């Protein structure tokens, strides 16, 4: 794993690279925005986001507990 930082309009954003895949820090993206953490919380509560995360986990996480996730989703 390696990390690097990029500057986006004056904000430093962390990018983590693991197995040739890049992951961008959402918390870095909203750090300078008023109530930025609330934006992430609202996005995570969104029905479409939750469904996307469930599908992603089913595909990429062999230990994903789909029954437990159904309880969270509902």
Backbone torsions as a table, in degrees:
resi	resn	phi	psi	omega
1	UNK	NA	140.7	175.2
2	UNK	-140.0	153.0	178.2
3	UNK	-122.3	151.2	172.4
4	UNK	-144.9	165.6	-179.7
5	UNK	-122.3	142.7	173.7
6	UNK	-124.5	155.9	177.3
7	UNK	-102.0	123.8	177.1
8	UNK	-123.2	106.5	179.6
9	UNK	48.8	44.7	176.5
10	UNK	88.3	-4.1	177.8
11	UNK	-105.5	133.7	178.5
12	UNK	-86.3	120.8	-176.7
13	UNK	-114.6	130.1	178.6
14	UNK	-84.9	136.4	172.7
15	UNK	-122.0	122.6	177.2
16	UNK	-101.6	129.5	176.6
17	UNK	-111.2	125.0	179.5
18	UNK	-138.1	121.6	-179.0
19	UNK	52.0	47.1	176.5
20	UNK	65.5	18.1	176.1
21	UNK	-115.4	136.3	179.6
22	UNK	-99.2	140.1	178.1
23	UNK	-127.9	125.3	-177.1
24	UNK	-99.6	136.7	-178.8
25	UNK	-75.3	113.2	177.0
26	UNK	-66.8	-37.5	-179.7
27	UNK	-64.5	-36.3	175.1
28	UNK	-64.5	-37.1	-177.2
29	UNK	-64.9	-31.7	-176.3
30	UNK	-106.5	2.9	-176.0
31	UNK	-53.4	-42.0	-175.3
32	UNK	-93.4	8.4	179.8
33	UNK	-101.2	134.0	177.3
34	UNK	-59.9	131.0	-177.0
35	UNK	58.9	32.3	-178.4
36	UNK	-59.8	-39.7	179.7
37	UNK	-64.7	-30.8	177.0
38	UNK	-66.0	-32.5	176.7
39	UNK	-61.4	-44.5	179.0
40	UNK	-65.2	-43.6	179.3
41	UNK	-59.3	-45.0	179.3
42	UNK	-65.9	-38.8	178.2
43	UNK	-62.9	-41.8	-179.3
44	UNK	-68.9	-24.0	178.6
45	UNK	-84.5	-14.2	-177.9
46	UNK	-64.4	134.4	-177.3
47	UNK	-55.5	-43.0	-178.9
48	UNK	-65.7	-37.7	178.1
49	UNK	-65.1	-43.5	-179.9
50	UNK	-63.2	-43.7	178.1
51	UNK	-62.8	-42.1	177.9
52	UNK	-60.0	-47.1	-179.5
53	UNK	-62.0	-38.0	177.1
54	UNK	-63.4	-43.5	178.9
55	UNK	-65.3	-43.8	179.1
56	UNK	-59.0	-46.2	-179.9
57	UNK	-62.6	-41.6	178.5
58	UNK	-59.5	-37.9	-177.9
59	UNK	-75.8	-44.1	-168.0
60	UNK	-107.7	-9.7	-176.7
61	UNK	-115.6	103.5	-178.5
62	UNK	-65.6	-19.3	179.7
63	UNK	-97.9	10.7	-177.2
64	UNK	-63.3	130.6	179.6
65	UNK	-99.2	93.8	-174.7
66	UNK	-66.8	-31.6	177.7
67	UNK	-66.6	-42.4	177.6
68	UNK	-65.9	-37.7	179.1
69	UNK	-63.9	-37.7	178.2
70	UNK	-56.5	-40.3	177.4
71	UNK	-63.8	-40.3	178.5
72	UNK	-67.6	-44.5	-177.2
73	UNK	-62.2	-39.9	-178.5
74	UNK	-77.6	NA	NA
